[in-house]
């Protein structure tokens, strides 16, 4: 351990190794899991770690890897625990995820698989972003500069794009999950119709694309094309190991009102899953309009309101400071986007604000 050697040398001891003892042995990659939300411009996030299950236990010893810490080339160094809290007062780092492989690509592939299995809920984090980088062609080729984020995500990070193969695979997974849920529901005693059955025909919508999924006795079809999928799923599972077209794929599941959110490969995909005959009627449903937030100054992160620069009735100009919020030892100035008038002040200096808290109402 380098720190141990530094302390020993400072105490007057000789260094326990020579340059000849330092050998190059494969490749290692370290990713730092932070409580920062890449979907919100990497703003800090705070809160309780409602779920914290790293892919391997922190500080695990692997006796089969020449004394290396970790398991199967995957190591986690952390100082947090499930149920613990990440506050606004300290560094946002949650854990270090380290992988080792014979080649750089092998180490990167292990990162992707480990990130897929890293369960973290309760606050915003950068796991999707880290996975997206590990998959990115520029990272794979080593063509990186400090301008990478600005060049590759000029409009902000929205998740790693899903290939056609992955999207069709997720649709098939959605069909399997929906069938398992329906089969469980039909087994409930005391139902009016004794001949209920679990449908095998589903409409799965991912983004703007709808897929027709059919589960037969011998094959799973997505838009008429067979998808090779192997998985074991029991309703309530959060982490599921699958094999999609011969490749291992780890997914994380979160139920929604009309389906599931599936997180894998650097993005969270929202699946709306309906029986085929029901989906045909869904187009007649009125979609709920999102609220107009243009007349509100909203706190973009949890933090401390250290300064209000305006009051009720004040006229403001574009770019004018409205409020200053402190989080993770940094002050963030919130500015006016247009000329307007402050109608109402909803917070006071010294208040601890939650993310999306309304600070000001504007005309």
N, C-alpha and C positions, 0 to 999 in steps of 0.2 A: 504494500500500500504506500503510495507516494507521500501522503501526509505523515504517516508513521516515520518514514525515512527522513523527512524534513525535520521532525522533532528530534530524532536521534542525532542527526548531524548538528543541529543547534545545541545539543547537549554535549557535543565534543566527540561523539562516536564517529567511526569511519562509515562511509557509505557501504551498504551490504552487498552491492553489486557493481560490476564494471560494465563498460560499453559492450564488451563481448557477450555479456549475459543477456543483453536486450535483443530479442529476435523478433522478426516480423512473422506473425502467425495469423493468416487469414485477414478478414475485415470485420470491423465493428462499427455499428451506427448507434448513436444515442439520440432519442427524441425526448423533449421535455414537455410533459403534459401540464398545461397551464390553465388556470381559471380565467381565461380570456376567451371572448366570443368572436370568432372570425366572421360570423354572419352579421355582427354589429361593428365591423371595423376594428376588431381586436380590443374592444373595450373590456375592462376588468369586470369580473362577475363574482359575486359573493353569495354565500348561503351554506346550508347544511348538506353534507354528503349523504343524501338519502340512500344511495346505493354506491358502494365502492368495492368492486371486485376486480382486481388486476388479473391479467392473464396467467401470471404465476405469483405465488406469495412472495412478498418482499423479503430479501435477505435469505432466500433459499439456497442451500448448498447442493450442488450436483456432483456426487462422488464419481460419476462416470465421465466427467468433463475436465479431468486433470486439475481438480480443485477449484474450477471456476464457479462463481456464484451464479445461480439461476438454474433453469431446466430447459434442455433441448435447445440451447443457444439463445434463450430469452431470459432476461434478468430485469427485475424491478427494484429500484432504490426509492423508498418513500418515507414519509414521516407523518402520514395521515391515517385515518381509520374511518370505517363506515359509521355514520352518526356524528362525526366531527364536523367542525365548522371552518369555512374559509372566510375570514373577516376582511374588512376594508383597510385594515391597518398594517398588513404585512405583505410579503412577497406572494404573488399568485401561483407560484410553482407547487404542483401537487405531487408529481412523481417524475422520475427519470426512467425511461424504457430503453433498455440496451439490448441489441441483438448481435450475435456473432455468426459468421459463416465463412466458408472456404473462399467465397468470392463476394464482391460488393453486391451483385444482384441477389445472391442468396441471403445476405444480411438484410437487404431491403425487402425481399419477399417475406422474411420472418417478421419484419416490422409490420407489414400490411396485415398479416394473419393475427399478430398479437394485438394490434390496434382494433381489429374487428371484434376481438374477444374482451376488450377492456371495457368493463361495465362501470359507468359513472353517471349518476343522476343527481339532480338537485340544484345544479348551477350550470352556467355556460362553460364550455371547455373547447379546446382546440384539437380534439382527437380526429375529427373529420378532416381538418386542414392538414394535419401531419400525414394522414393516410394519402390524401390527394397529392402531396409532395412526393411521397415514396413511389407513387405510380407515374408521376409526370415524366414525359420523355426528356425534358431538359435535366431533371435530376438524374435520370438513368444514364444519360450521356455525359454528365459532369459539367454541362455548360451552364453554370450558375454565376450570377452576379448579385450584388446588393440591391439591384433594381428588379429582382425576380418577381416580387409580389405586385409591384406597380405595373410591370410589363404584362404579366399573365392574368392578373385580376384587376384591370383598370376600373371596372364597375363594382368591385367588391367580390368577396368570395361567396359563392352560392352552392358549394358542394362539388365533389368530383363528378364529372359527367358519366352517365351509365352507358355502356356499349349496348348494341342491339341484343347481343347474347345475354347480357346481365339483365336487361329490362324484361326480356321474355322469360328468363328464369325466375325473376321476382314475381311475375304474373302467375307462373305455374305454382310457385310457393304459396302465393295468396290463395289460389284455388284449393290447394291441399289443406291449408289452415282453415279456410271457410268450411270445407267439407267435414273436417274433424269437429269443428264447433257445432255445426248443424247436427251431426251424428250424436254428439253428446246431448244436445237439446232435445232430440226426439226420444231419448231414453228416460226423460223425466216422467214419473208416474202421474196418473190422473188427468191426462190430456184428453180433450174432446174427441179428437180423431185418432183412432188406434193405428191407422195405416200410414202415419207420417214417415217420410223417408228423407235421407240426406241427399240433396241434389248434387249432381256431379258437374253441372253446367253453370258457369259463372261468367259474369262480366267484371273484369278487373281494370280499373282506370288508374293509370300512373301519370301524373301531370295532365297533359292534354290528350294522351293516347289511351284508347280503350282496347283491351285484348279479350278475345273470346277464349275461355279456358274450359276444356272438357276433360274430365277424369274418367277414363275407361278402366276396364279390368286389366288391360295389358299395356296401356300407354297413356301419357298425359299429352294432350294436344293444345297448343297455343296458336290461335288463328290457323288451325288445320295442320300445323307442323309439329312433329313430335319433339318433346323436350325430355332428355334423360335426367331424371331427378330422383335422388335417394335421400330420405330424411325420416327421422323419428320425431313426432311432435305430439305432445299432450297438452290440451288446453290449459293455459296458465304458464307455460314455459316462456322464459324471458330470453334465454340464450339457446340457439339451436344450431347444431352442426349439420350441414348438408353436403351433398356431392352433386354438383351441377355439370352435366355434360363431361363427367370424368374428372372435374376439378373440385377440390375442397373449398367450401364457402361457409364462413361463420356469419350468422345474422343475429341481430338483436331485435326483439319484438316489443311493441307498445300498442295496446288496443286503442282504437279511436271509435267515434260514434258510428261510422259506417265502414269500418275496416281495420287496417293496421298501419302503423308506421314501421318500416323495416330499415334498420341502420346497418350498412355494410359498405365496404370499399369507399370510404370517405364521403358518404352522403346519407341523409335520411330521406327515404322515399315514402310518400303517403299513398297508400293503396285504398281506393274506394272499391269495395267488393260487394256485389249484389247478384242474386240469382238472375239468370238471363232474362226471364220474363218480367222481373221487376225493373231491371235496368232500362227496358224499353219504355217504361213509364217515367223514368227519372228526368227525361228531357223536358217534361211538362212542369217540373217543379220550379218555382220562382227562387232564384239564387239571392241570398242575403247580401245586401250591399255593405261593403266595409265602411266603418265610421270615418268621417272627415276629421283628420287630425291636424289639418293645416293651421287651425286657429288655436293650437295648444303648444306650449313649450313643455316637452316631456323629458324627464330625466332619462338619459340613455343607459345609465348604469347605476347600481347601488352605490351610494356615497353620501358624503356630508356636505350640506349646502353651506358653504363658507361665506358667500357674498351674493347679495341681490343688488344688481346695478340699476334697477328701475323700480318704480312704484305704480300704483293704480292711477290711470289717467295720463301717464307719460306717453309721448309720441316717440317712436324709435325708427331708426333708419337701417337699411340692410347692412349687415356686418357689425352692428353695434352690440357690445357685450350686454347680455341680459342676466346671466347668473354664472357663478363659478362653483363647480362641484369637485370635491376632493375624494379620490379613491385610490387605493394602493400607492399611497405616498406621492400621487401626482394630482395637480390641479387641472381641471378641464373647463375651459371657458365656453359657454353656450351662447351663440350669437343669433341675432335676428336674421331671418332669410328674406324678409321683405319689409317695406315701410308699413307700419301699422300702429295701433294704439293698445296699451295694456288695459284690459277691462277688469281683470281680477287677479289678485295674488293669492295663491293657495298654499304657500309654504313660507317659513320664516328662517332667517339665518340661524344656523346651529341645528337645524332639523336633519335627522338621518332619513334619507330618501330611498325608497325601493325603486327597482328598475321600472320604467314607464309611469312613474308618479308624475302627476300634472303639477308643474311649478307655477305657470302663468296661463291665463286665458287671454287671448288676443282678439282684436276686432276683425 
